């Protein structure tokens, strides 16, 4: 019972210590003379530096397309993406009976037109910036068991079909061809449209008037290839690589895509008395969606002239996404433990302070929202193994831009487990006491706990691939207050 009481007192003490830096007398004031709990604190300087992210695992369900320039750093970022399309099990509902297809060419049924729609909910930059992309037909699909990184080049890796379909498309994110009233409606989904109406030749040499006709005839020839997404992408539509060719000023965050085939077909309309049935021509759309059931991957290209200069800037450190710059920290583990061999580390807090943008611009990149800290040696394996934080050697912090006591900061409230893990690691490793700060996106699901209350459960962590950038206090030539780790120890006398 006494141990439980002391444990409760310790929790209360730690809560109080976060509000008061004077902790020397807390132990003696709250415990008796028999079992005295001694609380001590210490602060240590940690070193930080910027490191190039090079490339990151592109596992996001959002794809990024366009080219922008960071107004503060001058860094150019280009996003290209590969997309695939999903088909429902035993897909039959959108194709009419073959004999009812109304449009024909040289006696063969045809689709009237075909397009790809890229739907986005948000974007960075100017929605009226004139952009140009090229859609390349892929010769083979992306595979689920392959780890695609953000520097993956489908052209160099042989994923594009030789002499395959290649379509140029100019666009603005605000589609001015759409009526403003419709465009501003809540029901309207903003999208970029890529027309696939040019003549198409398949791998067997058969010529079609457009890509939609190829897909439609493939269905009537062998419906089994539309039975599931695996058969569809391996036998009919492997996907497309969308490459930003020219233009500057916008980056679309694509959350969904669609391959649409527009078809006219004959159908019977029954009269009310069923005596005067009439044959009419109707229009329909066969749609195949790019969703989480299939893959969407982004290839990121940063300015190779600017990024190394930012990494070399020792007056601060950077966090820059996508696939740009991380911040590395070196924790003085031996110093933290040397004078406290018989103590327990109850808390180890690190506060990273953000440096405000030096350039005022309507298009200034926002600061990343959520940061992950992990051992440097886990930089790749953490994401490849689809891990989430365990609060032992991996932790999350969110950007605090509002409270008076943590204004403009990211706070890792207790990374004591990381210190313990580092102390147990192989000291011969060059990275044994190094950790990396990484911007991430998190996914939570809501569940009921034992008391019947809703709780949010973390289910996924992926690299943040959106446009973010910030500078942090730190670096070897830091002119601000040093970056520190505040440690609280306890022991029983």
N, C-alpha and C positions, 0 to 999 in steps of 0.2 A: 504494500500500500504506500510505503514511504517513497519507493522508487517512482511510482505513478505520480505521486504528488510533486516530486522534484522534476519529473518530466514535464508536467503541466506548467510549473514555474519557469522552466527553461524556455518554453514556447512564449510565455508572456514576456520574459526578459528580452528575447530576440526581437519581439515586436516593438518593445519600447526602445531598443537600441537603434532601430532604424530612424527614430525621431530625435535621438539625443546621442551625441558623439561621446559624452562622458559616461563611461561604463565601469570605472575602476572600483566603485563601491557597491555595485549592484549585488554581487554575490553575497557580501557580508550583511547587506540590509534585508535580504529576503529569505535567508536560510538561517538555521540555528547553528550553534557552535559545534555540534556533533558532526553533522553532514553539511559542510560548507561548500557551495558551488561557486567556483571562481570564474568570472567572465573577463576576458581581456580582448583587446582589439589591436590591430596593426594595419598599416597601409604600406603597400609596395608599389614601386613604379614598374610598369610593363612597357616593353618596346613594341612598336607597331610599324608596319610597312605595307605598301601596296604590292600586289603580285598580279601578273597577267592571268586571266582566267583561261586564255587560249581557246578552249571550247568546253561546252557543257552538254550533258545528256539532254537531248531534246525530247522530253516525254510529255510535254504539255498537250492538252486537247485543243488549245488555241494556236492558230497559225498566224504568222506575221508577214505582211507584204507591203513593200514600199521602200523609200529612202528618205532619211531625215538628217539634219545637222544639229548637234547640240550647240545652242547659242553661247553657252558658257565656255566649253572646252574646245569647240571647233571640230569635234569628232564626228565623222560621217558614219552612219549605221545603215546597212542595207539588209532587208529581210526578203528572202525568197522561200518558197515552200512547196513541198510535195503533198498532194492530197489524193485520197482514194474514196471510193463510193461504196455504200452499203446497200445490199439487197435483202429484202425480207425472205424468210423461209418460204419456199415454193411460190416465188413471186409470179403472180398471174393477173392481179387485179387491175393493172393500169394499161395492159396491152389489149386491144380489142381482138375479136376473132379475125383471123387473117383475111378471110374473104370479104370482111366488111370495111377494110381499109380503102378509103376513097381516092387518095392521091396515088397516081401511078406515073411512071416514066418508062417508055418503051415496053409497056405491058407489065412492068414489075412494080410492086408496092414500094412507096417511099415515105419517109418522114418529111413533113413540111419544113421544119427547121429544128435546130438544136442549140443549146447554150449551156454554159456553166454559170451558176450564180454563187458569188462569194458573199455570205452574209456576215456583217460585223455589227457589234453592239457599241463598240467604242473605237477610238483611234487617237493617234497623236498627230498634231500639226494642223495644217490648213486643208479643210475639206474641199476647197476649190483649186488646190494645186493640180496642175496638169501632169499626169503620170502616164507611163507606158509600160506594159508588161508583155512578155511572150509566154504563151502556153505551149509546152512541149509534151507530146504524148510519150508516156513511159513504155519501155519495152518489156519490163518485168516489174512486179509489184514490190513494195516494201514488205518485209516479213516480221512477224511478231517477235521472233527470238533473236533479232539483230538489234544491237544497241547503237542507235543513230545519234551521233553527236552533232552539235550545231555547226561544225565546219565540214560536214559531209557534203561532198559535191557529186550529185547524181550523174552529171555528165562524165566526169573523170572515172567514176566507178562503174560505168557501163549500164546505167539504169534507163537511159533514154533510148527510144527505138531509133535505129538508123533509118533515115529517110521517112520518119514518122510524121504525123500531123504536127504542124507548127503554125501557131496563130498569133499575130500581133494585135494588141488591143490598147487603145488609149482610153483614159478614164479620169474622172474626178470622183472623189468619195461622195460628194453631193451630186447626184445624177440630175442634171438640169433638164434632161429630156422628160422627166416625170413631172406632172402637174404639181405645183407647190402645195395645193390643198391636200392632194393625195400623199405627197412626200412628208408633210407635217402631221399626218394622221397617226394616231397611236397604233393603228393596225398595220402601218407600213413598216416593212423590214428593210433597212438600208443595205444595199448590196452593190457589188461590182459585177457587171454582166460581160461574159466572154462569149462571143458568137462563134459557133462551130459549123458554119453553113458552107464552107468552101468544100470543093471536091476532095474526097478521101479515098485512099487506096490502102486496103488491109495487107497483112503480112503475106497473104496468099496471092496478092496481085489483083484482087477483085476491086473494081472501081465503083464508088457510090457517090451520089450527088451531095451527101453531107454525112457527118459522123453519126447523126441520129438514125439515118437509114441503116448504117452498118450495125448499130446496136439492135435495132428493131428486127432486122432480118436474122441476126444471130439468135434472137429469142425464138423465132419461128422455126429456125433450122435445128436448134438443140435447146429446148427449154430446161434441160437438166443443168446447164451451165448457169442458170439463174436461181438454182435451188437454195444456195446460201452464199454468203459473202466470199468465202474462200474460193469457191468455184468461179464466181463472177470475176474476181480480180485476177485470177490466174488464167482464165480462158477467154474473157471478153474485154474488160476495161481494167488494165493494170493501174491506171491513175494518170495524173498529170503533174508536171513540174512547172511551177509558175515563177518566172524570173523577172525581177524588176529591171527594165532595160534603160529607162531614162526618166527624167523628172526628179524633182526634189521638193520635199515639204510635207509629205504625209506617210503615215504608217498605219495600215488597217489591222485591227485585231480580229481575225476571222474566227468565229465560233462555230460556223456551220457552212457547208457548201452543198450544192445540188447540181446534178447532171439532169437536165430536162430535155425530153424529146416530145416535140409537138406533132400531133397526129390528127388527121381528119378521118372520120369513119361514118359509115351509113348505119342508121338506126331507125327503128320503127317507133312512131309516136301514136299511141292509142287514143282514140277519141272517147268522149265520155260514154257514148252509147255503144262503143266498140264496133261500130259498123263502118266507120270511115277512117281506118288506120292509114297513116301516111308515112312515107319514107323520107327522112330528112338527113342532112349532113351535119354531124356534130363535131366539136373539137375536144380533144383530150390531151392530157400531158402524162407521159410516163416519167416518173421522177426517181432518182437514186441519190440518196443523201450521204454526205460525208459527216459521219457522227463518231462518237467514241467507240463504236463497234469496229471501226477501221482506223487507219493511221493518218495523222496529219503531222508533218515534221517541218521545222523551220531551219533554214540555213542562214547563218548570220555572218556578215562581213563587216568588220570594223576598219577604220582608217589606220593603215599600218604605219603612217607617219606620225599621227597624233598620239595613239594609244601608248607607245613606248615612252613618250615624253611625260605623260601623266603618271605612269608607273614609276618613273625616275624622280618625280617631284617629292623630295624628302621633307617639305614643309608641312605636309599633311598626308593623309591616306585617302584612297578613293574606294567607293562602291559604285560600280557602273554595270548596268545590264542593258541588253542581253549579252551574255558571254564576253564581258568586258574586263572588269577589274574587281578583285576581292581584296580584303584587308587581312593580313596575317598578324597574329599577336604572339609574342613570346612571354610565357608566364614564368616568373622566378620561383619555380617549385621548391628548389633547395633552400632558398631564403625563407620562404613561407613556413617550411617545416623545421628548419635547423634549430631554432630556439623554442620550439613547441613540440618536442618529440613525444611528450606524454599527454599532450592536449588533443582534444577533438575539434576539428574544424566544423563549426556549425553553419557558417555562412561565408561566402566569398562573392562579393558584388563587383561587377565591372560596369561603369557608365561610359558610353561612347557619345561624345558631344559632336553634333553636326555643325559645320561651318556654313553659314548662309551663302546663297549664290552671290557672286560678285557682279553678275550681269543681270539687269532687269529686262525681261522679255516676256511677251504673252505666251511664248512657246518654251519657256524654261522647263527642263525635265523635272518631274516630281522626285522626291526622295523615296527610296524603297520603303515599303510598309513593314515587312517582316524580315528579320534576320535570323539565320541559323549559325550557331557556333559548334564546330566539330573538330576532332583532332586532324591535323593536316594530312596524316597518312590515310585518313578515311575520306579524302576529298572526292574520290571517284566511286569507291565501293559503297558509300552511304546511299547514293542515288541509284547505282546499278542494281543494288539489292532491295530497292524500294523500301528503305527503312523510314521510321518516324522517330522523333525524339524520345529518349528513355529517361531524361533527367539524371543520367549517370555520367555520360560523357558527351551528350548532345542536348542543346537547349535552344529555346526560341526567345526572341525579344521583339517588341513592336515599337514603332516610332511614336514617341510622345511629343506632340507639338503644342500641348495646351496647358499642362499643369504647372503650377508655379515652382514646385520643387524639382521637377525633372524636365524643364522646358527644353525643347529641341534636342532630345537625346534618345538613345536606345539603351535600355538597362537590362543587363543579365543579372537578376537578383541573387542567384545562388548557384555558382558553378563549382561548388566544393567537390562534387563528384568527379569533375574533370581533373582537378588537381590530384585527387587520389588515384585516378586511372593513369595519369602521367607518371606519378611516383612509382607505380608498379610496372611501367613500361621499360623497354630495353634502353638504357641510358646511352648505349653506343649509337643509337639511331640519331641522325642529325635533326630529326623532327620530333624528338621525344617530348619536348616541352612546348611545342608550337601548335597553335590552333588557327583555324581560318573562319572568318566572318563572311557569310554568303547570303545574298538576298534570295528569298524563296517565296513561293506561293503555297498556301496550306489549304487543305480540304477537311471540313468537319461534317459529321452527321449527328443528328439529334437522337438521343435515346433516353429511355426511362431508367432511373436508378432504382435501388431497392425501396426507396421511400415514395416512388411514383413521380418524382420530379424530373423535368427535362434537363438533360446534361449534354453538352457538346463534346463529342469524341473525335480526336484527331485521327484521320484515316490516311492522309497522303501528304507528302512534301515533295515538291518539284522545284527546279530552278525557276526563278522569276525571269521570264523572257520578254517582259514589257520594257518600254523605254523609261529607265530611271537612272538617276545620277546624283551623287552627293559627295562632298568632302567631309572628312572627319578630322577632329583634332588628333594629332599624332605625327609620326614620322621622326627620323633621326635628327632633323633640324626644326623640330616643333618649337614655335615661339609662344605658344599658349601654355596653360597649366599642363603638367604632365598627365599622361593617362595612367590611372592607378587601379589597383585591385584592393578592396577593403575587406579584411578578413576578421571574423569573430571566432574566438576560441573559447572553449570551456573545459573545466576539469574539476573533479571532486578532490578536495584536500583530505 
